[in-house]
């Protein structure tokens, strides 16, 4: 029996960085000076080691890889039984805010500001502002860097001087790493929150607090207390529309940070993707009729993509497929669940940064349906159509 629209629930799950290749403008995006043309996160991982992902493969994951890139993904090429397709982005970015905002029906209308790959990376006025807010005599790093390597390189000096470690990447971001105890977690978060408006005025997408612990190089490790301070979306997202219509919205993981905590009724955080998986499964069983749940699983990107760990990424994909199976088993008739991604991060690629790719679109709850190549905003528009909510300013439902 199909439930009335008012009782239907929707779940939008972003597998952070699980791209499927084939972005038509990949040639215009670069990693260490080389274009992203040919990057294919899921396809290349599967070619290195055939993947066992029966639940998402059954929805059409392998078919989505082939549609997006023309390549096969060993282990995933079975006939689809769910809704499947692939989405192409129009926003000029291959980062978290660009991908998530556009999925939520707000393409980015501006070009992001990026810091140069030089030393120093930040202009003097930004360095001075950080020193003023942190009440320190200087900053460390001031460069493009890997988040794990930068604390190895500067962690000991940070403990000696108390100066924050500031770094960036090819994304529109400024990250600040500091010791949770010696510098103070609350102090780090307050610093990033106070700095964010200055960076947002420059069209820098995020200021990120990156706390770590440990006392010596080799012992330093980042904690789960990361905080993102993102510029607010410049339009109505699906969260705004749903909440404005009186619907309950659930945000799992870093969704709250990405959307500046706008349009969110309940926020569910965790120290790891395993914690977030518990929240997703519980939401599938217990979320209110007519509600929207929006989730992000970040460890594909942070733990394996940026670190170019193909085998670790493969293991995480297979683990997540088991979580997806448990989640789908708890859904009710009339529910819609869509799995997608925000960008790529091919662990077999040169460099350590995101890759410009199409993303999979996999749906459970509406039967077998091939939707072809769609836009990122069509995903959010379809969520709203399923919930019988007003259409967005961007995107068209493929349901």
LINLIN-V476973 format. One record per residue. N is the residue number from 1. RES is the residue in one letter. SS is DSSP state (helix for helix, strand for strand, loop for the rest). Layout:
# LINLIN-V476973
N;RES;SS, N;RES;SS
This chain:
# LINLIN-V476973
1;X;loop, 2;X;loop, 3;X;loop, 4;X;loop, 5;X;helix, 6;X;helix, 7;X;helix, 8;X;loop, 9;X;loop, 10;X;strand, 11;X;strand, 12;X;strand, 13;X;strand, 14;X;strand, 15;X;strand, 16;X;loop, 17;X;loop, 18;X;loop, 19;X;strand, 20;X;loop, 21;X;loop, 22;X;loop, 23;X;loop, 24;X;loop, 25;X;loop, 26;X;helix, 27;X;helix, 28;X;helix, 29;X;loop, 30;X;strand, 31;X;strand, 32;X;loop, 33;X;loop, 34;X;strand, 35;X;strand, 36;X;loop, 37;X;loop, 38;X;loop, 39;X;loop, 40;X;loop, 41;X;helix, 42;X;helix, 43;X;helix, 44;X;helix, 45;X;helix, 46;X;helix, 47;X;helix, 48;X;helix, 49;X;loop, 50;X;loop, 51;X;loop, 52;X;loop, 53;X;loop, 54;X;helix, 55;X;helix, 56;X;helix, 57;X;helix, 58;X;helix, 59;X;helix, 60;X;loop, 61;X;helix, 62;X;helix, 63;X;helix, 64;X;helix, 65;X;helix, 66;X;helix, 67;X;helix, 68;X;helix, 69;X;helix, 70;X;loop, 71;X;loop, 72;X;loop, 73;X;loop, 74;X;loop, 75;X;loop, 76;X;loop, 77;X;loop, 78;X;loop, 79;X;loop, 80;X;loop, 81;X;loop, 82;X;loop, 83;X;strand, 84;X;strand, 85;X;strand, 86;X;strand, 87;X;strand, 88;X;strand, 89;X;loop, 90;X;loop, 91;X;loop, 92;X;loop, 93;X;loop, 94;X;loop, 95;X;loop, 96;X;helix, 97;X;helix, 98;X;helix, 99;X;helix, 100;X;helix, 101;X;helix, 102;X;helix, 103;X;helix, 104;X;loop, 105;X;loop, 106;X;loop, 107;X;loop, 108;X;loop, 109;X;loop, 110;X;loop, 111;X;loop, 112;X;loop, 113;X;loop, 114;X;loop, 115;X;loop, 116;X;loop, 117;X;loop, 118;X;loop, 119;X;loop, 120;X;loop, 121;X;loop, 122;X;loop, 123;X;loop, 124;X;helix, 125;X;helix, 126;X;helix, 127;X;helix, 128;X;helix, 129;X;helix, 130;X;helix, 131;X;helix, 132;X;helix, 133;X;helix, 134;X;helix, 135;X;loop, 136;X;loop, 137;X;loop, 138;X;loop, 139;X;loop, 140;X;strand, 141;X;strand, 142;X;strand, 143;X;strand, 144;X;strand, 145;X;loop, 146;X;loop, 147;X;helix, 148;X;helix, 149;X;helix, 150;X;helix, 151;X;helix, 152;X;helix, 153;X;helix, 154;X;helix, 155;X;helix, 156;X;helix, 157;X;helix, 158;X;helix, 159;X;helix, 160;X;helix, 161;X;helix, 162;X;loop, 163;X;loop, 164;X;loop, 165;X;strand, 166;X;strand, 167;X;strand, 168;X;strand, 169;X;loop, 170;X;loop, 171;X;loop, 172;X;loop, 173;X;strand, 174;X;strand, 175;X;strand, 176;X;strand, 177;X;strand, 178;X;strand, 179;X;strand, 180;X;helix, 181;X;helix, 182;X;helix, 183;X;helix, 184;X;helix, 185;X;helix, 186;X;helix, 187;X;helix, 188;X;helix, 189;X;helix, 190;X;helix, 191;X;helix, 192;X;helix, 193;X;helix, 194;X;helix, 195;X;helix, 196;X;helix, 197;X;helix, 198;X;helix, 199;X;helix, 200;X;helix, 201;X;helix, 202;X;loop, 203;X;loop, 204;X;loop, 205;X;loop, 206;X;strand, 207;X;strand, 208;X;strand, 209;X;strand, 210;X;strand, 211;X;strand, 212;X;strand, 213;X;strand, 214;X;loop, 215;X;loop, 216;X;loop, 217;X;loop, 218;X;loop, 219;X;loop, 220;X;loop, 221;X;strand, 222;X;strand, 223;X;loop, 224;X;loop, 225;X;loop, 226;X;loop, 227;X;strand, 228;X;strand, 229;X;strand, 230;X;strand, 231;X;loop, 232;X;loop, 233;X;loop, 234;X;loop, 235;X;loop, 236;X;loop, 237;X;loop, 238;X;helix, 239;X;helix, 240;X;helix, 241;X;helix, 242;X;helix, 243;X;helix, 244;X;helix, 245;X;loop, 246;X;loop, 247;X;loop, 248;X;loop, 249;X;strand, 250;X;strand, 251;X;strand, 252;X;strand, 253;X;loop, 254;X;loop, 255;X;helix, 256;X;helix, 257;X;helix, 258;X;helix, 259;X;loop, 260;X;loop, 261;X;loop, 262;X;loop, 263;X;loop, 264;X;loop, 265;X;loop, 266;X;strand, 267;X;strand, 268;X;strand, 269;X;loop, 270;X;loop, 271;X;loop, 272;X;loop, 273;X;helix, 274;X;helix, 275;X;helix, 276;X;helix, 277;X;helix, 278;X;helix, 279;X;helix, 280;X;helix, 281;X;helix, 282;X;helix, 283;X;helix, 284;X;helix, 285;X;helix, 286;X;helix, 287;X;loop, 288;X;loop, 289;X;loop, 290;X;loop, 291;X;loop, 292;X;strand, 293;X;strand, 294;X;strand, 295;X;strand, 296;X;strand, 297;X;strand, 298;X;loop, 299;X;helix, 300;X;helix, 301;X;helix, 302;X;helix, 303;X;helix, 304;X;helix, 305;X;helix, 306;X;loop, 307;X;loop, 308;X;loop, 309;X;loop, 310;X;helix, 311;X;helix, 312;X;helix, 313;X;helix, 314;X;helix, 315;X;helix, 316;X;helix, 317;X;helix, 318;X;helix, 319;X;helix, 320;X;helix, 321;X;helix, 322;X;helix, 323;X;helix, 324;X;helix, 325;X;helix, 326;X;helix, 327;X;helix, 328;X;helix, 329;X;helix, 330;X;loop, 331;X;loop, 332;X;loop, 333;X;loop, 334;X;loop, 335;X;loop, 336;X;strand, 337;X;strand, 338;X;strand, 339;X;strand, 340;X;strand, 341;X;loop, 342;X;loop, 343;X;loop, 344;X;strand, 345;X;loop, 346;X;loop, 347;X;loop, 348;X;loop, 349;X;loop, 350;X;loop, 351;X;loop, 352;X;loop, 353;X;loop, 354;X;loop, 355;X;strand, 356;X;loop, 357;X;loop, 358;X;loop, 359;X;strand, 360;X;strand, 361;X;strand, 362;X;strand, 363;X;strand, 364;X;strand, 365;X;loop, 366;X;loop, 367;X;loop, 368;X;loop, 369;X;strand, 370;X;strand, 371;X;strand, 372;X;strand, 373;X;strand, 374;X;strand, 375;X;strand, 376;X;helix, 377;X;helix, 378;X;helix, 379;X;helix, 380;X;helix, 381;X;helix, 382;X;helix, 383;X;helix, 384;X;helix, 385;X;helix, 386;X;helix, 387;X;loop, 388;X;loop, 389;X;loop, 390;X;loop, 391;X;loop, 392;X;loop, 393;X;loop, 394;X;loop, 395;X;loop, 396;X;loop, 397;X;loop, 398;X;loop, 399;X;loop
